[in-house]
Every structure is written in structure tokens, then in C-alpha cells.
């Protein structure tokens, strides 16, 4: 295995693992965490939620950084070898629409400003929308993968 092939393989694995971890965390939060928060007393709920968000923030932002870096490396290594580059770019655009949506929602929810308090009060809705963004990313990635194999 050449050095380029090894780098490509490692980037591909890290890219997928980071995406799965981030999307899995969003899915867990939306389907398990948010629905069960109502069983806690309001004062305990806020404290618990603050701790959960703080703990997941490190995982979330590390995942964003790993996905960005490994995505750039994969693009540089893969794109010159794509036969139908227009399809590949189109599918990449679909993936990026989901990524920009997911990143924007996540970034806004993380901002502690009073202006975004209403948004934070509806975390379950935004987590659901983030899951849709994550699925859009996966669809775009699958299409890119299929275009790269043609």
C-alpha cells in the first residue's frame, strides 16, 4: 500500500467515524434525551441539560474539525481522478447544503446570547432538523461515492 493510499484510507475511516459519531449523538439527543427530560424537575432538568451539552460539545466540535480536514484531504486526493466531475460537484453541493445547515444550527444553538434563547428553548425541533441535515449529507456522500466509481 502506497503512502497516498494509506493516507486516503485513514482519512476515509476518520471521516466516516466522525460523521457517525456526530449524527449518532444528534439522533440520540432527539430520540432519547429530549423526550425524557420532561420526567425531571425543571431545576434538575436545566442542570442536567447544561452538563450533557457541555460534555457533548467537545465531541461535536472535534468531529466537525476532523470531518473538515479529512474531507479536504479526500477531495484533493480523489477529485483529479473523477471521470464525470460535474456530477461529482453536484453531489458535493447536496452534501454541503446539509453540512452548512447542520453547522449553522449547531453553531447558533451553542451561542449563549439572549437573542437566541427562544431557539434554544426548542432544541428538540432543531435537533430533528439537524438529523435531516445529517441525512442530506449522507445522501450527498453516497452519490459522490457512486459518481467516483463510474
N, CA and C atoms as a LAMMPS dump frame, in Angstrom:
ITEM: TIMESTEP
0
ITEM: NUMBER OF ATOMS
450
ITEM: BOX BOUNDS ff ff ff
-5.0000000000000000e+02 5.0000000000000000e+02
-5.0000000000000000e+02 5.0000000000000000e+02
-5.0000000000000000e+02 5.0000000000000000e+02
ITEM: ATOMS id mol type element x y z
1 1 1 N 0.849 -1.176 0
2 1 2 C 0 0 0
3 1 3 C 0.895 1.24 0
4 2 1 N 0.617 2.153 -0.921
5 2 2 C 1.413 3.377 -1.016
6 2 3 C 1.034 4.331 0.117
7 3 1 N 1.889 5.328 0.313
8 3 2 C 1.63 6.321 1.354
9 3 3 C 0.334 7.085 1.061
10 4 1 N 0.102 7.416 -0.209
11 4 2 C -1.111 8.144 -0.598
12 4 3 C -2.343 7.285 -0.334
13 5 1 N -2.275 6.001 -0.664
14 5 2 C -3.399 5.099 -0.429
15 5 3 C -3.67 4.952 1.071
16 6 1 N -2.619 4.897 1.865
17 6 2 C -2.768 4.787 3.313
18 6 3 C -3.401 6.055 3.894
19 7 1 N -2.918 7.203 3.455
20 7 2 C -3.488 8.474 3.917
21 7 3 C -4.957 8.557 3.524
22 8 1 N -5.262 8.183 2.298
23 8 2 C -6.642 8.202 1.827
24 8 3 C -7.522 7.282 2.663
25 9 1 N -7.036 6.09 2.944
26 9 2 C -7.794 5.125 3.745
27 9 3 C -8.042 5.655 5.161
28 10 1 N -6.992 6.164 5.808
29 10 2 C -7.117 6.682 7.178
30 10 3 C -8.092 7.864 7.201
31 11 1 N -7.971 8.763 6.226
32 11 2 C -8.894 9.911 6.153
33 11 3 C -10.329 9.446 5.95
34 12 1 N -10.508 8.457 5.104
35 12 2 C -11.857 7.944 4.83
36 12 3 C -12.469 7.353 6.113
37 13 1 N -11.702 6.561 6.832
38 13 2 C -12.194 5.952 8.076
39 13 3 C -12.507 7.027 9.115
40 14 1 N -11.604 7.981 9.303
41 14 2 C -11.835 9.047 10.283
42 14 3 C -13.033 9.914 9.895
43 15 1 N -13.185 10.173 8.606
44 15 2 C -14.299 10.98 8.107
45 15 3 C -15.631 10.294 8.425
46 16 1 N -15.72 9.02 8.115
47 16 2 C -16.951 8.269 8.371
48 16 3 C -17.195 8.118 9.871
49 17 1 N -16.154 7.817 10.635
50 17 2 C -16.314 7.638 12.084
51 17 3 C -16.779 8.94 12.748
52 18 1 N -16.201 10.057 12.355
53 18 2 C -16.601 11.345 12.933
54 18 3 C -18.028 11.696 12.555
55 19 1 N -18.397 11.424 11.318
56 19 2 C -19.762 11.695 10.871
57 19 3 C -20.759 10.832 11.64
58 20 1 N -20.446 9.552 11.771
59 20 2 C -21.343 8.643 12.501
60 20 3 C -21.474 9.05 13.966
61 21 1 N -20.375 9.449 14.582
62 21 2 C -20.404 9.867 15.982
63 21 3 C -21.262 11.111 16.147
64 22 1 N -21.061 12.091 15.275
65 22 2 C -21.84 13.337 15.367
66 22 3 C -23.318 13.091 15.089
67 23 1 N -23.611 12.388 14.014
68 23 2 C -25.005 12.129 13.667
69 23 3 C -25.66 11.211 14.698
70 24 1 N -24.915 10.243 15.199
71 24 2 C -25.439 9.359 16.242
72 24 3 C -25.757 10.134 17.511
73 25 1 N -24.905 11.091 17.862
74 25 2 C -25.164 11.925 19.032
75 25 3 C -26.414 12.769 18.855
76 26 1 N -26.595 13.318 17.655
77 26 2 C -27.802 14.097 17.371
78 26 3 C -29.046 13.214 17.442
79 27 1 N -28.948 12.038 16.855
80 27 2 C -30.079 11.112 16.858
81 27 3 C -30.44 10.712 18.289
82 28 1 N -29.434 10.393 19.086
83 28 2 C -29.66 10.031 20.486
84 28 3 C -30.327 11.182 21.246
85 29 1 N -29.794 12.391 21.053
86 29 2 C -30.36 13.549 21.749
87 29 3 C -31.825 13.744 21.379
88 30 1 N -32.135 13.642 20.089
89 30 2 C -33.504 13.907 19.629
90 30 3 C -34.473 12.799 20.012
91 31 1 N -34.052 11.561 19.922
92 31 2 C -34.973 10.444 20.117
93 31 3 C -35.004 9.908 21.553
94 32 1 N -33.946 10.157 22.337
95 32 2 C -33.887 9.612 23.7
96 32 3 C -33.814 10.718 24.753
97 33 1 N -32.839 11.612 24.606
98 33 2 C -32.607 12.616 25.646
99 33 3 C -33.747 13.62 25.779
100 34 1 N -34.114 14.296 24.675
101 34 2 C -35.157 15.333 24.767
102 34 3 C -36.495 14.79 25.276
103 35 1 N -36.964 13.643 24.78
104 35 2 C -38.256 13.154 25.276
105 35 3 C -38.266 12.789 26.758
106 36 1 N -37.114 12.421 27.3
107 36 2 C -37.091 12.019 28.706
108 36 3 C -36.824 13.173 29.66
109 37 1 N -36.454 14.329 29.143
110 37 2 C -36.179 15.472 30.017
111 37 3 C -37.407 15.909 30.809
112 38 1 N -38.596 15.7 30.259
113 38 2 C -39.821 16.103 30.956
114 38 3 C -40.061 15.314 32.244
115 39 1 N -39.366 14.199 32.415
116 39 2 C -39.534 13.411 33.634
117 39 3 C -38.735 13.998 34.8
118 40 1 N -37.867 14.963 34.508
119 40 2 C -37.059 15.591 35.553
120 40 3 C -37.716 16.888 36.031
121 41 1 N -37.458 17.23 37.257
122 41 2 C -37.93 18.512 37.787
123 41 3 C -37.237 19.637 37.012
124 42 1 N -37.928 20.767 36.81
125 42 2 C -37.355 21.845 35.982
126 42 3 C -35.956 22.299 36.386
127 43 1 N -35.69 22.442 37.688
128 43 2 C -34.358 22.895 38.106
129 43 3 C -33.292 21.833 37.817
130 44 1 N -33.629 20.577 38.009
131 44 2 C -32.707 19.473 37.722
132 44 3 C -32.528 19.327 36.209
133 45 1 N -33.61 19.509 35.47
134 45 2 C -33.583 19.389 34.006
135 45 3 C -32.561 20.349 33.396
136 46 1 N -32.594 21.606 33.825
137 46 2 C -31.674 22.609 33.274
138 46 3 C -30.225 22.278 33.608
139 47 1 N -29.993 21.837 34.835
140 47 2 C -28.635 21.471 35.246
141 47 3 C -28.146 20.259 34.461
142 48 1 N -29 19.246 34.336
143 48 2 C -28.641 18.047 33.586
144 48 3 C -28.352 18.387 32.131
145 49 1 N -29.232 19.174 31.514
146 49 2 C -29.079 19.548 30.112
147 49 3 C -27.79 20.337 29.892
148 50 1 N -27.487 21.255 30.779
149 50 2 C -26.252 22.044 30.663
150 50 3 C -25.02 21.135 30.691
151 51 1 N -25.02 20.156 31.599
152 51 2 C -23.891 19.221 31.688
153 51 3 C -23.786 18.338 30.444
154 52 1 N -24.912 17.841 29.964
155 52 2 C -24.903 16.982 28.77
156 52 3 C -24.397 17.758 27.551
157 53 1 N -24.858 18.976 27.395
158 53 2 C -24.426 19.799 26.26
159 53 3 C -22.94 20.102 26.362
160 54 1 N -22.475 20.433 27.559
161 54 2 C -21.049 20.729 27.751
162 54 3 C -20.182 19.522 27.41
163 55 1 N -20.599 18.352 27.858
164 55 2 C -19.816 17.135 27.585
165 55 3 C -19.807 16.771 26.11
166 56 1 N -20.961 16.928 25.458
167 56 2 C -21.026 16.56 24.045
168 56 3 C -20.354 17.599 23.155
169 57 1 N -20.204 18.825 23.631
170 57 2 C -19.61 19.89 22.816
171 57 3 C -18.199 19.521 22.348
172 58 1 N -17.408 18.935 23.212
173 58 2 C -16.042 18.545 22.838
174 58 3 C -16.082 17.518 21.717
175 59 1 N -16.941 16.536 21.855
176 59 2 C -17.082 15.501 20.827
177 59 3 C -17.58 16.12 19.528
178 60 1 N -18.583 16.972 19.63
179 60 2 C -19.2 17.584 18.463
180 60 3 C -18.193 18.43 17.687
181 61 1 N -17.504 19.34 18.364
182 61 2 C -16.599 20.25 17.659
183 61 3 C -15.332 19.541 17.189
184 62 1 N -14.881 18.522 17.9
185 62 2 C -13.767 17.712 17.41
186 62 3 C -14.195 16.995 16.137
187 63 1 N -15.409 16.458 16.145
188 63 2 C -15.936 15.795 14.949
189 63 3 C -16.026 16.731 13.765
190 64 1 N -16.475 17.96 13.99
191 64 2 C -16.563 18.946 12.908
192 64 3 C -15.175 19.21 12.329
193 65 1 N -14.184 19.381 13.199
194 65 2 C -12.817 19.643 12.733
195 65 3 C -12.256 18.45 11.948
196 66 1 N -12.457 17.238 12.467
197 66 2 C -11.952 16.043 11.783
198 66 3 C -12.638 15.87 10.425
199 67 1 N -13.952 16.07 10.367
200 67 2 C -14.68 15.941 9.103
201 67 3 C -14.178 16.979 8.09
202 68 1 N -13.956 18.2 8.534
203 68 2 C -13.485 19.246 7.62
204 68 3 C -12.097 18.913 7.064
205 69 1 N -11.173 18.567 7.935
206 69 2 C -9.798 18.283 7.497
207 69 3 C -9.747 17.039 6.612
208 70 1 N -10.388 15.959 7.046
209 70 2 C -10.332 14.731 6.25
210 70 3 C -11.101 14.886 4.936
211 71 1 N -12.152 15.703 4.943
212 71 2 C -12.893 15.96 3.709
213 71 3 C -12.039 16.688 2.687
214 72 1 N -11.284 17.665 3.135
215 72 2 C -10.396 18.407 2.224
216 72 3 C -9.321 17.481 1.658
217 73 1 N -8.717 16.678 2.521
218 73 2 C -7.679 15.735 2.062
219 73 3 C -8.265 14.759 1.042
220 74 1 N -9.446 14.213 1.337
221 74 2 C -10.069 13.269 0.402
222 74 3 C -10.388 13.94 -0.934
223 75 1 N -10.87 15.181 -0.891
224 75 2 C -11.185 15.911 -2.125
225 75 3 C -9.922 16.059 -2.985
226 76 1 N -8.835 16.495 -2.361
227 76 2 C -7.576 16.706 -3.088
228 76 3 C -7.082 15.4 -3.71
229 77 1 N -7.234 14.298 -2.984
230 77 2 C -6.75 13.012 -3.483
231 77 3 C -7.694 12.379 -4.507
232 78 1 N -8.979 12.649 -4.419
233 78 2 C -9.973 11.963 -5.256
234 78 3 C -10.376 12.74 -6.495
235 79 1 N -10.637 14.027 -6.363
236 79 2 C -11.249 14.799 -7.44
237 79 3 C -10.507 14.723 -8.781
238 80 1 N -9.18 14.781 -8.807
239 80 2 C -8.496 14.718 -10.111
240 80 3 C -8.762 13.416 -10.879
241 81 1 N -9.191 12.373 -10.193
242 81 2 C -9.395 11.071 -10.824
243 81 3 C -10.857 10.787 -11.172
244 82 1 N -11.742 11.728 -10.919
245 82 2 C -13.166 11.551 -11.208
246 82 3 C -13.407 11.771 -12.691
247 83 1 N -14.113 10.847 -13.317
248 83 2 C -14.391 10.956 -14.753
249 83 3 C -15.456 12.027 -15.013
250 84 1 N -16.593 11.946 -14.325
251 84 2 C -17.664 12.917 -14.526
252 84 3 C -17.636 13.913 -13.361
253 85 1 N -16.768 14.9 -13.479
254 85 2 C -16.565 15.84 -12.39
255 85 3 C -17.789 16.72 -12.13
256 86 1 N -18.608 16.985 -13.155
257 86 2 C -19.802 17.82 -12.955
258 86 3 C -20.81 17.126 -12.026
259 87 1 N -21.02 15.818 -12.229
260 87 2 C -21.91 15.076 -11.329
261 87 3 C -21.342 15.074 -9.906
262 88 1 N -20.064 14.868 -9.816
263 88 2 C -19.401 14.827 -8.509
264 88 3 C -19.578 16.159 -7.775
265 89 1 N -19.416 17.266 -8.493
266 89 2 C -19.583 18.592 -7.893
267 89 3 C -21.039 18.813 -7.478
268 90 1 N -21.979 18.377 -8.306
269 90 2 C -23.398 18.5 -7.966
270 90 3 C -23.711 17.743 -6.668
271 91 1 N -23.229 16.517 -6.581
272 91 2 C -23.472 15.701 -5.39
273 91 3 C -22.756 16.28 -4.169
274 92 1 N -21.575 16.858 -4.393
275 92 2 C -20.849 17.541 -3.321
276 92 3 C -21.673 18.737 -2.831
277 93 1 N -22.323 19.433 -3.755
278 93 2 C -23.186 20.559 -3.39
279 93 3 C -24.329 20.122 -2.49
280 94 1 N -24.933 18.99 -2.802
281 94 2 C -26.009 18.447 -1.955
282 94 3 C -25.463 18.18 -0.552
283 95 1 N -24.301 17.575 -0.511
284 95 2 C -23.662 17.269 0.775
285 95 3 C -23.37 18.555 1.551
286 96 1 N -22.892 19.58 0.855
287 96 2 C -22.541 20.835 1.521
288 96 3 C -23.772 21.613 1.995
289 97 1 N -24.895 21.501 1.29
290 97 2 C -26.133 22.139 1.761
291 97 3 C -26.498 21.572 3.138
292 98 1 N -26.434 20.25 3.265
293 98 2 C -26.699 19.621 4.565
294 98 3 C -25.672 20.034 5.606
295 99 1 N -24.405 20.109 5.21
296 99 2 C -23.339 20.463 6.148
297 99 3 C -23.474 21.902 6.645
298 100 1 N -23.78 22.814 5.737
299 100 2 C -23.946 24.216 6.136
300 100 3 C -25.152 24.36 7.07
301 101 1 N -26.24 23.664 6.754
302 101 2 C -27.415 23.701 7.631
303 101 3 C -27.094 23.158 9.009
304 102 1 N -26.457 22 9.048
305 102 2 C -26.118 21.369 10.322
306 102 3 C -25.167 22.238 11.132
307 103 1 N -24.132 22.753 10.483
308 103 2 C -23.159 23.59 11.172
309 103 3 C -23.814 24.873 11.687
310 104 1 N -24.655 25.488 10.87
311 104 2 C -25.305 26.743 11.259
312 104 3 C -26.207 26.555 12.477
313 105 1 N -27.016 25.509 12.438
314 105 2 C -27.911 25.248 13.569
315 105 3 C -27.104 24.947 14.828
316 106 1 N -26.101 24.112 14.701
317 106 2 C -25.269 23.739 15.844
318 106 3 C -24.554 24.96 16.417
319 107 1 N -24.008 25.797 15.537
320 107 2 C -23.303 26.996 15.967
321 107 3 C -24.252 27.951 16.689
322 108 1 N -25.435 28.169 16.115
323 108 2 C -26.385 29.084 16.739
324 108 3 C -26.866 28.581 18.099
325 109 1 N -27.096 27.282 18.208
326 109 2 C -27.526 26.715 19.491
327 109 3 C -26.435 26.828 20.556
328 110 1 N -25.186 26.842 20.127
329 110 2 C -24.073 26.907 21.074
330 110 3 C -23.81 28.333 21.569
331 111 1 N -24.329 29.325 20.863
332 111 2 C -24.101 30.714 21.263
333 111 3 C -24.958 31.056 22.488
334 112 1 N -24.337 31.58 23.53
335 112 2 C -25.08 31.848 24.77
336 112 3 C -25.805 33.198 24.802
337 113 1 N -26.098 33.778 23.66
338 113 2 C -26.736 35.098 23.649
339 113 3 C -28.23 34.997 23.979
340 114 1 N -28.733 36.038 24.559
341 114 2 C -30.148 36.099 24.932
342 114 3 C -31.028 36.126 23.685
343 115 1 N -30.525 36.667 22.6
344 115 2 C -31.283 36.756 21.355
345 115 3 C -31.721 35.381 20.858
346 116 1 N -30.894 34.369 21.097
347 116 2 C -31.183 33.018 20.603
348 116 3 C -31.827 32.125 21.667
349 117 1 N -32.282 32.729 22.751
350 117 2 C -32.894 31.95 23.841
351 117 3 C -34.1 31.146 23.349
352 118 1 N -34.953 31.752 22.529
353 118 2 C -36.138 31.062 22.005
354 118 3 C -35.739 29.843 21.173
355 119 1 N -34.671 29.992 20.411
356 119 2 C -34.188 28.872 19.605
357 119 3 C -33.737 27.73 20.517
358 120 1 N -33.006 28.073 21.564
359 120 2 C -32.528 27.043 22.493
360 120 3 C -33.681 26.377 23.23
361 121 1 N -34.777 27.092 23.43
362 121 2 C -35.939 26.521 24.109
363 121 3 C -36.623 25.456 23.244
364 122 1 N -36.338 25.446 21.959
365 122 2 C -36.93 24.477 21.033
366 122 3 C -35.854 23.522 20.5
367 123 1 N -34.97 23.08 21.375
368 123 2 C -33.853 22.217 20.971
369 123 3 C -34.311 20.941 20.277
370 124 1 N -35.402 20.371 20.702
371 124 2 C -35.875 19.124 20.088
372 124 3 C -36.181 19.341 18.606
373 125 1 N -36.838 20.451 18.284
374 125 2 C -37.132 20.766 16.878
375 125 3 C -35.843 20.925 16.083
376 126 1 N -34.902 21.702 16.631
377 126 2 C -33.651 21.953 15.913
378 126 3 C -32.805 20.694 15.804
379 127 1 N -32.86 19.834 16.829
380 127 2 C -32.143 18.555 16.748
381 127 3 C -32.732 17.698 15.627
382 128 1 N -34.06 17.707 15.49
383 128 2 C -34.701 16.973 14.396
384 128 3 C -34.294 17.52 13.044
385 129 1 N -34.237 18.845 12.925
386 129 2 C -33.801 19.464 11.669
387 129 3 C -32.337 19.138 11.383
388 130 1 N -31.529 19.077 12.433
389 130 2 C -30.13 18.688 12.259
390 130 3 C -30.006 17.242 11.768
391 131 1 N -30.885 16.376 12.222
392 131 2 C -30.868 14.992 11.737
393 131 3 C -31.178 14.971 10.238
394 132 1 N -32.135 15.773 9.808
395 132 2 C -32.446 15.864 8.37
396 132 3 C -31.224 16.386 7.608
397 133 1 N -30.548 17.381 8.154
398 133 2 C -29.322 17.889 7.516
399 133 3 C -28.264 16.78 7.442
400 134 1 N -28.131 16.021 8.527
401 134 2 C -27.167 14.916 8.542
402 134 3 C -27.501 13.857 7.505
403 135 1 N -28.773 13.549 7.349
404 135 2 C -29.179 12.574 6.331
405 135 3 C -28.931 13.119 4.925
406 136 1 N -29.107 14.426 4.74
407 136 2 C -28.787 15.046 3.452
408 136 3 C -27.293 14.899 3.146
409 137 1 N -26.473 15.068 4.157
410 137 2 C -25.034 14.866 3.996
411 137 3 C -24.745 13.43 3.562
412 138 1 N -25.39 12.473 4.214
413 138 2 C -25.158 11.066 3.868
414 138 3 C -25.608 10.751 2.439
415 139 1 N -26.743 11.311 2.021
416 139 2 C -27.211 11.094 0.641
417 139 3 C -26.204 11.68 -0.338
418 140 1 N -25.761 12.911 -0.086
419 140 2 C -24.759 13.528 -0.958
420 140 3 C -23.474 12.719 -1.012
421 141 1 N -23.039 12.212 0.143
422 141 2 C -21.81 11.403 0.191
423 141 3 C -21.969 10.108 -0.582
424 142 1 N -23.119 9.47 -0.454
425 142 2 C -23.363 8.222 -1.192
426 142 3 C -23.368 8.48 -2.698
427 143 1 N -23.983 9.58 -3.097
428 143 2 C -23.995 9.926 -4.523
429 143 3 C -22.582 10.242 -5.019
430 144 1 N -21.809 10.949 -4.206
431 144 2 C -20.415 11.235 -4.573
432 144 3 C -19.632 9.938 -4.726
433 145 1 N -19.846 9.032 -3.805
434 145 2 C -19.14 7.744 -3.85
435 145 3 C -19.503 6.979 -5.124
436 146 1 N -20.797 6.982 -5.461
437 146 2 C -21.205 6.272 -6.683
438 146 3 C -20.659 6.964 -7.933
439 147 1 N -20.577 8.287 -7.926
440 147 2 C -20.023 9.005 -9.082
441 147 3 C -18.529 8.752 -9.216
442 148 1 N -17.843 8.559 -8.111
443 148 2 C -16.401 8.316 -8.137
444 148 3 C -16.076 6.938 -8.679
445 149 1 N -17.014 6.03 -8.609
446 149 2 C -16.772 4.638 -9.05
447 149 3 C -17.091 4.427 -10.516
448 150 1 N -17.718 5.389 -11.171
449 150 2 C -18.094 5.211 -12.575
450 150 3 C -16.927 5.384 -13.496
